[in-house]
Amino acid sequence: MDNFHFRFEAMGSGCEVVIGSNSKMEAQSIAGCAIEEVSRIERKYSRYRPESIVSRINAAAGHDWVECDDETLSLFQYADTLYESSAGLFDITAGVLRNAWNFGNAVVPDKEVLYTQCSLINWQSVERRGNSVRLPVAGMELDFGGFGKEYAADRAAALLYGKDVRHGYANLAGDIRVVGPKLDETPWLIGIQDPRHKSRTIASIPLFTGALATSGDYERYFEVDGNRYCHIIHPRSGYPVTYWRSVTVVAPLAITAGSYSTIAMLKEADGLAFLEDSGLGYLAVDRHGEMYYKNT
């Protein structure tokens, strides 16, 4: 048996499926199915795709109801859970803040602009009736970016497992769901990037199964007057978080790992207590470079 690596682009990022198999041809066929599943989820939920269900709901804000299927309704239920467990900080209507922040342009938006965008953030106000949903105010938006990539990693890994893959993983830009260990039954070693040095790692986390995801202030950001402004934005203040450089979480599912790492970033100083209460493994780096970790 050999490990076969299949690289592809999805959701604006480099991705990879790794499969342990006796046959490259068979592995290629299975990887193709997993890659198509990731593409399906991107087409269905990307806010950048005008035909996606998210774009259609957003376009109808303040006006029409939009009918949703069971998969989408289940993701809304997950959004409910995240909203409650984060005390309202993980809010999938907070994507409107991207209208104020452009990380390709180092400009801090005016407070009035942020106030206007923040006034549109309110997951609890989203109306649901049966299998239909409606955003009550024109300008409101849903954004599945906080867990879409991780959900896709889980779906891809589930597809691999369903096709009898027992060694390998799905890696969507560092959000990883492991199907099973290496061919020699040893764990995969997942390197954790130093949030201030792209070419360095600060740790390697062994995974036999389960998932790992990292949220950080180093992927999309700009600096003005010595201050770093990253893409993880607090939904109440409208300003990027500053307490943590990065938070990595290990969990059974990638969607859980990614959600909890983001919530910890949003909770700022209270993030460590949140991670401790979760019972999950983590590695967190604060703004001074101090590391905190817990193995599971």
Backbone as CSV, one residue per row, in Angstrom:
resi,resn,N_x,N_y,N_z,CA_x,CA_y,CA_z,C_x,C_y,C_z
1,MET,0.835,-1.206,0.000,0.000,0.000,0.000,0.867,1.252,0.000
2,ASP,0.347,2.306,-0.580,1.040,3.594,-0.604,0.060,4.698,-0.219
3,ASN,0.649,5.816,0.236,-0.161,7.022,0.430,-0.152,7.826,-0.861
4,PHE,-1.345,8.181,-1.336,-1.470,8.977,-2.552,-2.029,10.357,-2.197
5,HIS,-1.350,11.393,-2.677,-1.712,12.772,-2.374,-2.369,13.402,-3.599
6,PHE,-3.527,14.022,-3.373,-4.250,14.678,-4.468,-4.517,16.131,-4.055
7,ARG,-3.837,17.052,-4.709,-3.962,18.481,-4.370,-4.967,19.162,-5.292
8,PHE,-5.690,20.127,-4.737,-6.682,20.852,-5.528,-6.949,22.204,-4.880
9,GLU,-7.609,23.080,-5.613,-7.977,24.402,-5.111,-9.476,24.423,-4.816
10,ALA,-9.832,24.975,-3.679,-11.249,25.144,-3.332,-11.362,26.248,-2.299
11,MET,-12.454,26.991,-2.356,-12.738,28.037,-1.377,-11.590,29.033,-1.249
12,GLY,-10.938,29.286,-2.375,-9.852,30.257,-2.398,-8.569,29.802,-1.751
13,SER,-8.432,28.479,-1.541,-7.276,27.973,-0.796,-6.745,26.689,-1.421
14,GLY,-5.492,26.383,-1.089,-4.913,25.109,-1.472,-5.404,24.006,-0.551
15,CYS,-5.814,22.883,-1.130,-6.385,21.777,-0.359,-5.739,20.465,-0.793
16,GLU,-5.985,19.404,-0.010,-5.367,18.120,-0.307,-6.199,16.983,0.282
17,VAL,-6.294,15.900,-0.476,-6.849,14.649,0.031,-5.730,13.615,-0.011
18,VAL,-5.533,12.904,1.091,-4.506,11.862,1.171,-5.198,10.535,1.449
19,ILE,-4.878,9.522,0.641,-5.537,8.228,0.735,-4.488,7.120,0.723
20,GLY,-4.568,6.222,1.703,-3.743,5.023,1.703,-4.462,3.920,0.941
21,SER,-3.823,3.395,-0.111,-4.513,2.426,-0.966,-3.500,1.537,-1.680
22,ASN,-3.980,0.374,-2.126,-3.157,-0.516,-2.956,-3.120,-0.059,-4.404
23,SER,-4.085,0.764,-4.784,-4.233,1.135,-6.185,-4.326,2.642,-6.346
24,LYS,-3.407,3.202,-7.137,-3.462,4.637,-7.393,-4.734,5.000,-8.163
25,MET,-5.130,4.129,-9.089,-6.316,4.399,-9.889,-7.565,4.452,-8.997
26,GLU,-7.656,3.491,-8.062,-8.800,3.474,-7.155,-8.772,4.699,-6.235
27,ALA,-7.582,5.014,-5.724,-7.441,6.181,-4.847,-7.822,7.455,-5.585
28,GLN,-7.435,7.546,-6.837,-7.749,8.731,-7.640,-9.253,8.876,-7.835
29,SER,-9.922,7.766,-8.076,-11.370,7.787,-8.246,-12.069,8.236,-6.970
30,ILE,-11.638,7.700,-5.824,-12.243,8.062,-4.537,-11.957,9.524,-4.211
31,ALA,-10.709,9.954,-4.460,-10.348,11.354,-4.190,-11.194,12.294,-5.045
32,GLY,-11.454,11.898,-6.280,-12.288,12.722,-7.154,-13.676,12.928,-6.585
33,CYS,-14.229,11.886,-5.969,-15.555,12.000,-5.339,-15.509,12.957,-4.149
34,ALA,-14.431,12.866,-3.355,-14.294,13.751,-2.193,-14.117,15.206,-2.635
35,ILE,-13.339,15.412,-3.683,-13.102,16.768,-4.187,-14.388,17.356,-4.757
36,GLU,-15.169,16.533,-5.427,-16.453,17.000,-5.965,-17.413,17.371,-4.831
37,GLU,-17.352,16.643,-3.717,-18.202,16.978,-2.570,-17.827,18.349,-2.003
38,VAL,-16.536,18.629,-1.928,-16.086,19.947,-1.469,-16.587,21.029,-2.436
39,SER,-16.481,20.760,-3.734,-16.958,21.724,-4.736,-18.461,21.949,-4.624
40,ARG,-19.185,20.872,-4.361,-20.644,20.995,-4.203,-20.991,21.934,-3.058
41,ILE,-20.315,21.759,-1.943,-20.587,22.593,-0.768,-20.209,24.042,-1.050
42,GLU,-19.110,24.249,-1.760,-18.719,25.619,-2.113,-19.770,26.266,-3.018
43,ARG,-20.230,25.524,-4.018,-21.254,26.066,-4.917,-22.550,26.381,-4.167
44,LYS,-22.859,25.566,-3.194,-24.138,25.696,-2.496,-24.126,26.805,-1.454
45,TYR,-22.978,27.026,-0.799,-22.978,27.914,0.363,-22.055,29.127,0.274
46,SER,-21.256,29.239,-0.776,-20.345,30.384,-0.855,-21.101,31.685,-1.092
47,ARG,-20.777,32.687,-0.304,-21.392,34.007,-0.501,-20.883,34.666,-1.776
48,TYR,-19.804,34.121,-2.344,-19.243,34.674,-3.577,-19.900,34.087,-4.835
49,ARG,-20.728,33.078,-4.660,-21.432,32.451,-5.787,-22.862,32.975,-5.836
50,PRO,-23.234,33.727,-6.868,-24.581,34.315,-6.907,-25.701,33.281,-6.912
51,GLU,-25.392,32.051,-7.355,-26.422,31.024,-7.417,-26.563,30.246,-6.097
52,SER,-25.683,30.497,-5.120,-25.723,29.732,-3.857,-26.971,30.081,-3.054
53,ILE,-27.344,29.167,-2.175,-28.519,29.400,-1.324,-28.259,30.597,-0.406
54,VAL,-27.030,30.771,0.043,-26.687,31.910,0.909,-26.870,33.221,0.145
55,SER,-26.387,33.278,-1.087,-26.538,34.499,-1.888,-28.001,34.792,-2.180
56,ARG,-28.797,33.756,-2.412,-30.219,33.963,-2.695,-30.959,34.480,-1.459
57,ILE,-30.603,33.953,-0.285,-31.210,34.447,0.960,-30.815,35.910,1.186
58,ASN,-29.541,36.211,0.955,-29.061,37.584,1.161,-29.718,38.564,0.192
59,ALA,-29.882,38.136,-1.056,-30.493,39.011,-2.063,-31.952,39.315,-1.739
60,ALA,-32.599,38.395,-1.000,-34.014,38.570,-0.656,-34.215,39.283,0.686
61,ALA,-33.131,39.746,1.320,-33.222,40.368,2.651,-34.195,41.537,2.642
62,GLY,-35.073,41.554,3.640,-36.075,42.606,3.760,-37.297,42.391,2.902
63,HIS,-37.281,41.296,2.136,-38.393,41.059,1.203,-38.941,39.638,1.328
64,ASP,-38.352,38.711,0.577,-38.983,37.407,0.376,-38.437,36.316,1.287
65,TRP,-39.276,35.294,1.478,-38.866,34.052,2.119,-38.145,33.191,1.081
66,VAL,-37.169,32.402,1.548,-36.441,31.488,0.659,-36.537,30.081,1.238
67,GLU,-36.964,29.142,0.408,-37.102,27.761,0.863,-35.737,27.087,0.911
68,CYS,-35.523,26.284,1.978,-34.228,25.636,2.195,-34.408,24.124,2.322
69,ASP,-33.365,23.378,1.979,-33.425,21.927,2.123,-32.950,21.504,3.506
70,ASP,-32.996,20.201,3.771,-32.678,19.691,5.113,-31.229,19.955,5.502
71,GLU,-30.309,19.858,4.549,-28.894,20.108,4.854,-28.707,21.545,5.350
72,THR,-29.319,22.485,4.655,-29.191,23.895,5.036,-29.854,24.149,6.386
73,LEU,-31.010,23.552,6.617,-31.697,23.723,7.900,-30.865,23.154,9.049
74,SER,-30.158,22.057,8.803,-29.303,21.488,9.855,-28.135,22.414,10.175
75,LEU,-27.620,23.125,9.166,-26.545,24.087,9.413,-27.069,25.309,10.173
76,PHE,-28.320,25.687,9.929,-28.931,26.744,10.730,-29.036,26.314,12.198
77,GLN,-29.376,25.050,12.419,-29.448,24.547,13.796,-28.079,24.589,14.457
78,TYR,-27.045,24.267,13.682,-25.694,24.356,14.227,-25.333,25.806,14.536
79,ALA,-25.766,26.721,13.682,-25.535,28.149,13.941,-26.231,28.583,15.232
80,ASP,-27.413,28.022,15.495,-28.103,28.288,16.769,-27.231,27.864,17.945
81,THR,-26.688,26.652,17.845,-25.853,26.106,18.923,-24.628,26.978,19.169
82,LEU,-23.981,27.409,18.086,-22.798,28.253,18.221,-23.144,29.609,18.826
83,TYR,-24.257,30.162,18.409,-24.694,31.454,18.942,-24.888,31.358,20.459
84,GLU,-25.551,30.287,20.886,-25.828,30.115,22.322,-24.555,29.831,23.109
85,SER,-23.706,28.937,22.602,-22.507,28.555,23.352,-21.471,29.675,23.411
86,SER,-21.580,30.646,22.497,-20.629,31.763,22.476,-21.213,33.036,23.077
87,ALA,-22.395,32.929,23.664,-23.099,34.101,24.208,-23.284,35.176,23.129
88,GLY,-23.601,34.716,21.918,-23.909,35.640,20.833,-22.731,36.145,20.037
89,LEU,-21.519,35.695,20.356,-20.345,36.199,19.635,-20.172,35.538,18.270
90,PHE,-20.531,34.248,18.166,-20.471,33.566,16.880,-21.829,33.743,16.218
91,ASP,-21.909,34.707,15.318,-23.173,35.116,14.718,-22.997,35.105,13.201
92,ILE,-23.746,34.239,12.509,-23.519,34.090,11.070,-24.104,35.246,10.255
93,THR,-24.702,36.241,10.928,-25.088,37.460,10.225,-23.997,38.538,10.329
94,ALA,-22.860,38.210,10.953,-21.787,39.198,11.136,-20.947,39.397,9.882
95,GLY,-21.213,38.620,8.829,-20.442,38.768,7.598,-20.583,40.128,6.932
96,VAL,-21.630,40.890,7.326,-21.794,42.235,6.745,-20.601,43.129,7.053
97,LEU,-19.837,42.789,8.083,-18.692,43.620,8.441,-17.609,43.623,7.356
98,ARG,-17.670,42.630,6.450,-16.695,42.653,5.357,-16.953,43.826,4.416
99,ASN,-18.157,44.405,4.494,-18.449,45.597,3.702,-17.692,46.813,4.236
100,ALA,-17.258,46.723,5.485,-16.516,47.827,6.096,-15.002,47.598,6.052
101,TRP,-14.596,46.321,6.186,-13.176,45.990,6.253,-12.716,45.348,4.943
102,ASN,-11.699,45.939,4.338,-11.113,45.387,3.124,-9.637,45.109,3.418
103,PHE,-9.300,43.810,3.537,-7.943,43.479,3.963,-6.922,43.542,2.836
104,GLY,-7.383,43.931,1.652,-6.444,44.235,0.584,-6.108,45.718,0.550
105,ASN,-6.696,46.476,1.488,-6.530,47.923,1.505,-6.396,48.358,2.967
106,ALA,-5.224,48.825,3.360,-4.928,49.111,4.764,-5.573,50.411,5.241
107,VAL,-6.883,50.366,5.376,-7.633,51.524,5.852,-8.573,51.083,6.969
108,VAL,-8.489,51.760,8.120,-9.405,51.478,9.231,-10.699,52.241,8.985
109,PRO,-11.840,51.553,8.928,-13.096,52.239,8.621,-13.538,53.195,9.730
110,ASP,-14.346,54.169,9.353,-14.889,55.118,10.326,-15.830,54.407,11.298
111,LYS,-15.918,54.955,12.520,-16.800,54.370,13.533,-18.256,54.354,13.080
112,GLU,-18.659,55.384,12.346,-20.045,55.452,11.885,-20.362,54.311,10.924
113,VAL,-19.401,53.982,10.078,-19.584,52.870,9.134,-19.728,51.560,9.897
114,LEU,-18.877,51.373,10.903,-18.932,50.144,11.697,-20.242,50.059,12.478
115,TYR,-20.693,51.190,13.000,-21.954,51.203,13.742,-23.112,50.787,12.840
116,THR,-23.110,51.282,11.624,-24.172,50.938,10.667,-24.165,49.451,10.353
117,GLN,-22.982,48.896,10.112,-22.888,47.464,9.803,-23.258,46.608,11.011
118,CYS,-22.794,47.005,12.190,-23.101,46.236,13.406,-24.601,46.214,13.686
119,SER,-25.305,47.267,13.296,-26.751,47.327,13.537,-27.506,46.284,12.719
120,LEU,-26.860,45.729,11.691,-27.479,44.703,10.855,-27.197,43.286,11.356
121,ILE,-26.386,43.168,12.403,-25.994,41.852,12.920,-26.980,41.419,14.000
122,ASN,-27.731,40.359,13.722,-28.703,39.871,14.713,-29.265,38.527,14.263
123,TRP,-28.545,37.456,14.579,-28.984,36.119,14.189,-30.357,35.792,14.775
124,GLN,-30.638,36.267,15.975,-31.915,35.958,16.621,-33.104,36.576,15.888
125,SER,-32.852,37.608,15.077,-33.960,38.257,14.370,-34.313,37.554,13.056
126,VAL,-33.457,36.622,12.620,-33.715,35.916,11.362,-34.978,35.070,11.518
127,GLU,-35.880,35.208,10.580,-37.185,34.547,10.671,-37.147,33.178,10.000
128,ARG,-37.675,32.189,10.694,-37.755,30.836,10.131,-39.171,30.312,10.293
129,ARG,-39.673,29.741,9.225,-41.038,29.233,9.203,-41.038,27.941,8.391
130,GLY,-41.204,26.817,9.086,-41.111,25.539,8.387,-39.722,25.363,7.818
131,ASN,-39.644,25.182,6.498,-38.324,25.021,5.875,-37.897,26.271,5.097
132,SER,-38.505,27.398,5.433,-38.150,28.658,4.767,-37.518,29.638,5.748
133,VAL,-36.719,30.541,5.207,-36.007,31.520,6.028,-36.114,32.891,5.376
134,ARG,-36.042,33.932,6.222,-36.128,35.305,5.716,-35.294,36.223,6.596
135,LEU,-34.481,37.032,5.963,-33.763,38.078,6.681,-34.685,39.293,6.755
136,PRO,-35.024,39.769,7.955,-36.080,40.771,8.084,-35.715,42.176,7.627
137,VAL,-34.430,42.473,7.539,-34.007,43.841,7.221,-33.140,43.840,5.968
138,ALA,-33.458,44.712,5.022,-32.632,44.852,3.817,-31.202,45.200,4.216
139,GLY,-30.240,44.538,3.596,-28.831,44.763,3.937,-28.259,43.703,4.844
140,MET,-29.128,42.947,5.539,-28.627,41.836,6.351,-28.056,40.754,5.438
141,GLU,-27.108,39.982,5.977,-26.495,38.907,5.197,-26.185,37.718,6.086
142,LEU,-26.321,36.527,5.528,-25.792,35.318,6.149,-24.412,35.045,5.569
143,ASP,-23.575,34.415,6.373,-22.234,34.075,5.932,-21.833,32.777,6.627
144,PHE,-21.660,31.719,5.845,-21.258,30.421,6.400,-19.736,30.277,6.454
145,GLY,-19.016,31.364,6.208,-17.560,31.298,6.174,-16.942,30.839,7.476
146,GLY,-17.656,31.006,8.591,-17.111,30.612,9.891,-17.040,29.124,10.104
147,PHE,-17.786,28.347,9.304,-17.695,26.884,9.451,-17.856,26.124,8.129
148,GLY,-17.994,26.824,7.019,-18.219,26.151,5.746,-17.072,25.254,5.313
149,LYS,-15.838,25.754,5.454,-14.675,24.976,5.032,-14.515,23.727,5.891
150,GLU,-14.751,23.904,7.191,-14.625,22.770,8.111,-15.730,21.735,7.868
151,TYR,-16.922,22.214,7.575,-18.017,21.307,7.237,-17.662,20.503,5.992
152,ALA,-17.076,21.153,5.009,-16.671,20.476,3.782,-15.593,19.425,4.059
153,ALA,-14.659,19.733,4.964,-13.618,18.754,5.327,-14.248,17.515,5.956
154,ASP,-15.221,17.734,6.826,-15.912,16.596,7.454,-16.671,15.769,6.425
155,ARG,-17.346,16.435,5.513,-18.118,15.727,4.488,-17.182,14.932,3.568
156,ALA,-16.061,15.519,3.199,-15.100,14.826,2.341,-14.547,13.588,3.050
157,ALA,-14.208,13.750,4.335,-13.665,12.621,5.104,-14.710,11.519,5.280
158,ALA,-15.960,11.907,5.500,-17.027,10.921,5.636,-17.200,10.130,4.341
159,LEU,-17.048,10.819,3.224,-17.154,10.143,1.929,-15.997,9.148,1.760
160,LEU,-14.788,9.563,2.146,-13.650,8.646,2.074,-13.906,7.394,2.908
161,TYR,-14.368,7.607,4.123,-14.611,6.483,5.033,-15.697,5.564,4.461
162,GLY,-16.715,6.166,3.865,-17.799,5.389,3.268,-17.349,4.553,2.093
163,LYS,-16.217,4.906,1.507,-15.647,4.131,0.404,-14.478,3.277,0.885
164,ASP,-14.510,2.945,2.176,-13.572,1.997,2.811,-12.143,2.504,2.937
165,VAL,-11.939,3.814,2.854,-10.616,4.362,3.158,-10.444,4.360,4.675
166,ARG,-9.336,3.788,5.145,-9.078,3.717,6.594,-7.765,4.392,6.972
167,HIS,-7.051,4.900,5.994,-5.796,5.617,6.240,-5.802,6.865,5.367
168,GLY,-5.721,8.038,5.992,-5.673,9.271,5.209,-6.403,10.414,5.874
169,TYR,-6.558,11.501,5.112,-7.219,12.689,5.670,-7.634,13.635,4.551
170,ALA,-8.509,14.551,4.923,-8.876,15.676,4.062,-8.350,16.937,4.725
171,ASN,-7.624,17.748,3.962,-7.008,18.979,4.483,-7.456,20.145,3.622
172,LEU,-8.310,20.995,4.176,-8.775,22.169,3.448,-8.118,23.401,4.072
173,ALA,-7.006,23.789,3.496,-6.259,24.974,3.946,-5.936,24.928,5.434
174,GLY,-5.541,23.759,5.918,-5.141,23.630,7.318,-6.240,23.182,8.252
175,ASP,-7.472,23.133,7.771,-8.570,22.542,8.547,-8.622,21.069,8.149
176,ILE,-8.272,20.198,9.081,-7.969,18.809,8.753,-8.919,17.853,9.464
177,ARG,-9.452,16.907,8.710,-10.234,15.807,9.288,-9.539,14.504,8.900
178,VAL,-9.092,13.783,9.908,-8.339,12.553,9.702,-9.293,11.359,9.697
179,VAL,-9.163,10.522,8.674,-9.989,9.310,8.570,-9.389,8.187,9.405
180,GLY,-8.076,8.065,9.375,-7.381,7.028,10.124,-5.888,7.261,10.033
181,PRO,-5.089,6.514,10.801,-3.649,6.760,10.905,-2.885,6.449,9.626
182,LYS,-1.582,6.652,9.686,-0.717,6.292,8.568,-0.778,4.783,8.327
183,LEU,-0.223,4.342,7.217,-0.265,2.921,6.867,0.420,2.050,7.906
184,ASP,1.415,2.603,8.605,2.104,1.834,9.650,1.444,1.990,11.009
185,GLU,0.229,2.561,11.014,-0.599,2.744,12.223,-0.056,3.820,13.172
186,THR,0.936,4.589,12.739,1.391,5.723,13.542,0.543,6.946,13.184
187,PRO,0.511,7.947,14.074,-0.335,9.117,13.801,0.270,10.039,12.751
188,TRP,-0.585,10.819,12.113,-0.128,11.923,11.275,0.335,13.046,12.198
189,LEU,1.461,13.644,11.879,1.962,14.776,12.663,1.583,16.066,11.955
190,ILE,0.716,16.855,12.582,0.221,18.086,11.977,1.004,19.269,12.548
191,GLY,1.767,19.917,11.698,2.558,21.068,12.135,1.694,22.305,12.324
192,ILE,1.927,23.035,13.411,1.184,24.260,13.715,2.071,25.459,13.405
193,GLN,1.609,26.307,12.518,2.408,27.445,12.055,2.637,28.458,13.175
194,ASP,3.863,28.978,13.219,4.159,30.121,14.077,3.400,31.321,13.506
195,PRO,2.517,31.937,14.299,1.706,33.034,13.746,2.486,34.288,13.368
196,ARG,3.778,34.334,13.698,4.585,35.485,13.306,5.722,35.123,12.344
197,HIS,5.848,33.823,12.003,6.887,33.400,11.062,6.323,32.282,10.201
198,LYS,5.985,32.615,8.970,5.266,31.685,8.095,6.018,30.382,7.867
199,SER,7.339,30.435,7.843,8.126,29.242,7.521,8.440,28.384,8.740
200,ARG,8.000,28.807,9.919,8.307,28.054,11.146,7.063,27.393,11.715
201,THR,7.290,26.302,12.441,6.204,25.689,13.211,6.530,25.809,14.690
202,ILE,5.488,25.877,15.508,5.687,25.987,16.958,5.371,24.687,17.667
203,ALA,4.755,23.748,16.960,4.414,22.457,17.552,3.991,21.494,16.460
204,SER,4.021,20.211,16.780,3.452,19.173,15.914,2.478,18.359,16.745
205,ILE,1.256,18.256,16.254,0.210,17.565,17.002,-0.093,16.229,16.322
206,PRO,0.032,15.094,17.055,-0.240,13.784,16.451,-1.737,13.494,16.416
207,LEU,-2.216,13.020,15.263,-3.622,12.655,15.120,-3.747,11.267,14.494
208,PHE,-4.385,10.352,15.214,-4.754,9.046,14.656,-6.097,9.158,13.926
209,THR,-6.961,9.978,14.487,-8.286,10.224,13.932,-8.760,11.574,14.452
210,GLY,-9.957,11.992,14.068,-10.458,13.270,14.556,-10.051,14.427,13.673
211,ALA,-10.009,15.604,14.251,-9.828,16.801,13.432,-9.050,17.879,14.172
212,LEU,-8.553,18.827,13.385,-7.790,19.967,13.924,-8.063,21.171,13.049
213,ALA,-8.226,22.321,13.689,-8.400,23.577,12.950,-7.767,24.710,13.739
214,THR,-7.305,25.717,13.015,-6.650,26.871,13.624,-7.316,28.159,13.150
215,SER,-7.552,29.066,14.089,-7.954,30.438,13.767,-6.815,31.348,14.199
216,GLY,-6.528,32.369,13.391,-5.414,33.230,13.760,-5.511,34.616,13.147
217,ASP,-4.619,35.484,13.592,-4.629,36.875,13.121,-3.622,37.117,12.011
218,TYR,-3.115,36.034,11.406,-2.007,36.164,10.460,-2.362,35.789,9.028
219,GLU,-3.593,35.326,8.776,-3.944,34.907,7.420,-4.351,36.103,6.563
220,ARG,-5.284,36.895,7.076,-5.706,38.114,6.379,-5.664,39.252,7.390
221,TYR,-4.804,40.204,7.154,-4.642,41.303,8.104,-3.912,42.452,7.417
222,PHE,-3.938,43.598,8.075,-3.044,44.692,7.685,-2.623,45.422,8.953
223,GLU,-1.578,46.222,8.839,-1.084,46.983,9.989,-1.132,48.472,9.681
224,VAL,-1.606,49.243,10.646,-1.636,50.698,10.561,-1.149,51.257,11.890
225,ASP,-0.159,52.127,11.846,0.395,52.764,13.055,0.775,51.734,14.111
226,GLY,1.339,50.618,13.662,1.804,49.593,14.587,0.725,48.680,15.130
227,ASN,-0.511,48.888,14.717,-1.614,48.037,15.162,-1.990,47.047,14.065
228,ARG,-2.214,45.793,14.466,-2.603,44.752,13.520,-4.122,44.623,13.523
229,TYR,-4.706,44.621,12.327,-6.154,44.447,12.155,-6.378,43.172,11.345
230,CYS,-6.966,42.142,11.981,-7.132,40.851,11.312,-8.589,40.633,10.910
231,HIS,-8.840,39.518,10.208,-10.168,39.274,9.625,-11.175,38.691,10.612
232,ILE,-10.727,38.386,11.835,-11.672,37.884,12.847,-12.183,39.090,13.621
233,ILE,-13.452,39.414,13.401,-13.990,40.701,13.863,-15.077,40.494,14.909
234,HIS,-14.990,41.254,15.981,-15.974,41.165,17.057,-17.296,41.751,16.568
235,PRO,-18.402,40.982,16.688,-19.671,41.440,16.105,-20.324,42.605,16.832
236,ARG,-19.869,42.927,18.036,-20.475,44.033,18.774,-19.714,45.333,18.580
237,SER,-18.393,45.251,18.628,-17.594,46.467,18.441,-17.361,46.772,16.968
238,GLY,-17.343,45.735,16.131,-17.025,45.912,14.718,-15.531,45.965,14.447
239,TYR,-14.709,45.817,15.497,-13.252,45.859,15.348,-12.645,44.462,15.460
240,PRO,-11.528,44.224,14.773,-10.866,42.927,14.875,-10.397,42.621,16.293
241,VAL,-10.344,41.332,16.602,-9.864,40.888,17.912,-8.352,41.079,17.978
242,THR,-7.840,41.180,19.199,-6.412,41.463,19.361,-5.735,40.598,20.431
243,TYR,-6.504,39.820,21.182,-5.917,39.142,22.352,-5.051,37.941,21.963
244,TRP,-5.494,37.167,20.978,-4.786,35.947,20.594,-4.148,36.091,19.213
245,ARG,-2.947,35.537,19.077,-2.343,35.423,17.751,-2.936,34.238,16.996
246,SER,-3.103,33.127,17.689,-3.726,31.962,17.058,-4.278,31.026,18.115
247,VAL,-5.294,30.287,17.723,-5.880,29.251,18.576,-6.111,28.019,17.710
248,THR,-5.524,26.906,18.109,-5.719,25.615,17.443,-6.523,24.716,18.373
249,VAL,-7.518,24.038,17.822,-8.356,23.135,18.613,-8.375,21.764,17.956
250,VAL,-8.296,20.717,18.783,-8.431,19.326,18.335,-9.788,18.823,18.810
251,ALA,-10.558,18.253,17.892,-11.916,17.813,18.212,-12.270,16.620,17.325
252,PRO,-13.365,15.916,17.624,-13.768,14.797,16.764,-14.115,15.232,15.344
253,LEU,-14.702,16.428,15.193,-15.114,16.943,13.890,-14.386,18.246,13.576
254,ALA,-14.092,18.462,12.303,-13.437,19.710,11.894,-14.344,20.910,12.152
255,ILE,-15.655,20.731,11.952,-16.577,21.852,12.148,-16.577,22.300,13.611
256,THR,-16.412,21.352,14.527,-16.314,21.692,15.954,-14.991,22.381,16.248
257,ALA,-13.898,21.818,15.727,-12.573,22.402,15.973,-12.511,23.842,15.466
258,GLY,-13.009,24.074,14.247,-12.960,25.410,13.679,-13.838,26.399,14.412
259,SER,-15.041,25.970,14.776,-15.967,26.858,15.486,-15.421,27.248,16.851
260,TYR,-14.887,26.262,17.566,-14.392,26.546,18.913,-13.122,27.393,18.894
261,SER,-12.276,27.200,17.891,-11.080,28.048,17.814,-11.477,29.497,17.530
262,THR,-12.485,29.688,16.686,-12.947,31.051,16.385,-13.624,31.690,17.593
263,ILE,-14.450,30.933,18.286,-15.113,31.476,19.478,-14.079,31.887,20.523
264,ALA,-13.041,31.069,20.707,-11.988,31.423,21.668,-11.313,32.727,21.275
265,MET,-11.063,32.920,19.954,-10.492,34.187,19.496,-11.428,35.347,19.816
266,LEU,-12.724,35.158,19.579,-13.712,36.222,19.801,-13.892,36.545,21.278
267,LYS,-13.712,35.547,22.134,-13.884,35.770,23.572,-12.693,36.487,24.203
268,GLU,-11.629,36.651,23.410,-10.434,37.379,23.854,-9.931,36.840,25.193
269,ALA,-9.868,37.645,26.249,-9.283,37.213,27.522,-10.031,36.039,28.145
270,ASP,-11.314,35.885,27.824,-12.103,34.771,28.362,-11.979,33.507,27.514
271,GLY,-11.192,33.579,26.445,-11.078,32.445,25.537,-10.467,31.213,26.169
272,LEU,-9.497,31.415,27.066,-8.829,30.269,27.680,-9.797,29.483,28.562
273,ALA,-10.605,30.179,29.336,-11.596,29.508,30.182,-12.603,28.759,29.323
274,PHE,-12.982,29.346,28.184,-13.905,28.691,27.259,-13.293,27.392,26.735
275,LEU,-12.019,27.425,26.355,-11.348,26.232,25.861,-11.248,25.168,26.951
276,GLU,-10.920,25.582,28.158,-10.849,24.627,29.271,-12.195,23.951,29.501
277,ASP,-13.255,24.735,29.484,-14.600,24.194,29.716,-15.042,23.246,28.601
278,SER,-14.486,23.427,27.407,-14.907,22.607,26.265,-14.467,21.151,26.398
279,GLY,-13.384,20.922,27.147,-12.851,19.574,27.289,-12.038,19.119,26.083
280,LEU,-11.850,19.997,25.093,-11.105,19.655,23.888,-9.623,20.007,24.057
281,GLY,-8.791,19.392,23.234,-7.384,19.757,23.225,-7.176,21.072,22.486
282,TYR,-6.178,21.845,22.913,-5.940,23.134,22.251,-4.493,23.575,22.401
283,LEU,-4.106,24.483,21.532,-2.833,25.192,21.631,-3.125,26.636,21.260
284,ALA,-2.961,27.537,22.223,-3.284,28.951,22.007,-2.034,29.804,22.223
285,VAL,-1.886,30.814,21.374,-0.762,31.745,21.473,-1.323,33.144,21.666
286,ASP,-0.977,33.793,22.795,-1.538,35.121,23.033,-0.731,36.199,22.307
287,ARG,-1.156,37.453,22.444,-0.552,38.544,21.653,0.902,38.799,22.033
288,HIS,1.333,38.268,23.182,2.724,38.440,23.597,3.593,37.249,23.181
289,GLY,2.980,36.236,22.570,3.709,35.053,22.153,3.717,33.942,23.186
290,GLU,3.027,34.144,24.305,2.929,33.115,25.331,2.025,31.986,24.850
291,MET,2.444,30.725,25.084,1.662,29.583,24.616,0.930,28.892,25.772
292,TYR,-0.276,28.453,25.497,-1.097,27.701,26.449,-1.600,26.455,25.714
293,TYR,-1.540,25.300,26.378,-1.974,24.107,25.662,-2.581,23.077,26.616
294,LYS,-3.357,22.193,26.036,-3.939,21.078,26.769,-4.073,19.905,25.824
295,ASN,-3.549,18.746,26.249,-3.721,17.522,25.469,-4.996,16.819,25.888
296,THR,-5.593,16.101,24.944,-6.790,15.331,25.310,-6.423,13.859,25.453
